[in-house]
């Protein structure tokens, strides 16, 4: 776990830059996920749960 922590600390700016560039932002600069993001669409998971 220390190696991961070291990696994050060393690459913090790059990690934030990547995360920030992958989001849509509101007027205040808050990150908003795109509507087509499957993690934000509950109906996608409903279909998967019913497959046998």
N, C-alpha and C positions, 0 to 999 in steps of 0.2 A: 504494500500500500504506500510505503514511503516513496518508491520510485514513481508511482502515479502522481502523488502530491508534488514531487519535485518537477515532474514534467509539466503539470498544470501551472505551477508557479513560474517556471522558466518560459512557457509559451502563452502566458495569460493574454497578452495583447492580441496575438494572432488568433487565439481561440475565440475571443470576444468579437474580433473583426469578422470571422467566418460566421458565427452565430448571428451577428447583427445583419450581415448581408443576406442571410437566408430568410429574413422576416419582412413582412409588410409592417409599416409603422403608422400610428395614428398621428394626429396633429401635434400631440405633446411629445412624440418620440418614443412612445411605448411600443414594444414589439407585439404584433398581432399575427397569429398564424393564418395562412391562406385558407380559404373556404374548402379547397380541394384536398386539404391535409386529412388523410384517413384516420389519424388519431383523434381528430376533432369531430368525426362523423360517427355517431353511435349506431346508425343503421347498418353500416358496413360490418360491424361486429355481430349484429343480430343475425345476418345471413350466414356468417361463418359458424355460428353456434348451432344452427339447425341442420348442417350438413352431417350425414351419418356415414 
